[in-house]
Amino acid sequence: MATRRRWGPIGVAAGLTVTFVILLGIGTVRPDHDRSTTPATAVAETAETKPPWLRRYAPDELPPQFVLFSFDGAGSHEVWQRLLPAAEASGAHLTAFLSGVYLLPDERKGEYTGPGHPQGESAIGFGGTAEQVRERIADLSAAVRAGHEIGTHYNGHFCKGAAPGAAPWTTADWSSELSQFFGILGAAPELKLAGDAVQGGRTPCLEARPEALLPALAARGMDYDASQVSDGIAWPAMHDGVWQFTLPEMRVPALRNRKVIMMDYNLWFGMNRAKEEPARAEEFTTIALDTYRSAYAAALGGNRAPLLVGNHFNDWSGGAFAAAAERFLAEVCTKPDTVCATYSEVIAWMKLQDAAVLDALRALPKPLAG
């Protein structure tokens, strides 16, 4: 599977560090567990009504068109107040990738040490006051009760612009990040989740060498990573015992058919190099929404691979990209044959399928049309 890193002419530039300072996140505890069953599978099998799509499909049967909405940060109370009702109205399940440091009040920042960085340092700050942390925990608890998934966005959000970034980290470094993530979250028992709730994550700025990251995830019994990029919309595949979901690069007609990663920040960077221009909010919303719609149509009429839509809990450029994601969620998640699911729910579906069926789907062309 062809992959590319996020950094590039339409990717994240040096300004990323400043922009991402406003991200907020949260996490949950997860000890090692038996990877033969995912929480999504267990929930589906014990629920009174199993989703009709969670079954084995015949070789000649079209799979559901999965759409995966994910949010890096996910700590804004105001955004949760918009997203939770919107998801409930459309029957969508979302994934929130959360940074462990945002469960640390500022007064406890010394409890975290990022690889290659001094104790108590983070590129995105810490959790603020104890009251702010409690409010985030309440929001995340409400999200979990509604069926949404919590993943890890690790801790200090160190990227290329906050040297040393995470790109050169070793397996030991990623293992340290995960150990601290779960240690921090273990000190927040009021966030009531199943012990194996965190199944995977996304690295800051999509920076990671798979050969270093995936063994660290596998050693903790985690199921997936969502940090790589593919040329077009691709089916997930297993690498080193971990499912790898890739954000697609798609052609964007409004940007002269340049390829852009399907993530809000990357779209914004492609439009105006990520400059705050609230007066152009509606223009930017239209471009992003049209990109999502055309990518969905390409997947639906093509290989039916899960469509990953990457977002943040930010109101960049007048809320343009938040509006695009929320409008797309409202319209696409109620379409026939479409399931807006979490990563773990898609894994549960894939585990039910014959290997030959998944191999045949992976062999289909990866849609690039935008």
Number of C-alpha atoms within 10 A of each C-alpha: 11 10 14 16 18 22 15 11 13 19 21 25 18 12 14 18 20 12 15 19 13 15 21 26 31 32 34 32 22 21 16 12 15 9 14 9 13 20 19 20 20 11 13 15 13 9 9 8 8 13 11 6 13 19 14 14 17 11 14 7 9 13 22 20 24 24 27 23 23 27 25 27 27 28 32 19 18 10 16 18 11 11 19 18 12 16 20 13 12 16 17 24 25 25 25 30 29 29 31 30 32 29 32 24 18 17 13 15 20 12 14 24 18 23 19 13 16 11 13 18 18 20 21 23 21 26 26 16 13 14 11 17 22 17 14 24 25 15 22 28 18 16 21 20 11 16 18 20 26 29 28 28 31 27 30 28 27 26 23 21 15 17 13 15 21 25 21 13 18 17 18 14 18 23 19 15 22 20 15 20 27 20 18 21 23 17 13 18 11 13 22 16 17 13 14 18 22 24 24 24 24 24 25 25 26 21 23 23 17 17 12 18 23 23 20 21 23 19 11 17 21 27 24 27 25 22 23 22 23 20 21 28 29 29 22 22 17 11 15 13 16 19 20 22 23 28 27 28 26 24 23 25 15 15 13 8 12 14 23 26 27 27 24 23 25 24 25 25 19 21 17 11 17 19 13 13 13 15 11 12 18 17 13 24 22 16 21 26 20 18 23 25 15 18 27 27 16 21 23 21 11 15 22 26 25 28 27 24 22 21 22 26 25 25 13 20 20 18 16 26 29 22 19 22 22 16 14 18 24 17 11 18 22 15 12 9 13 19 23 26 24 25 33 22 23 21 18 20 19 19 18 13 16 13 11 10 16 17 12 11 20 18 11 14 12 21 25 19 20 23
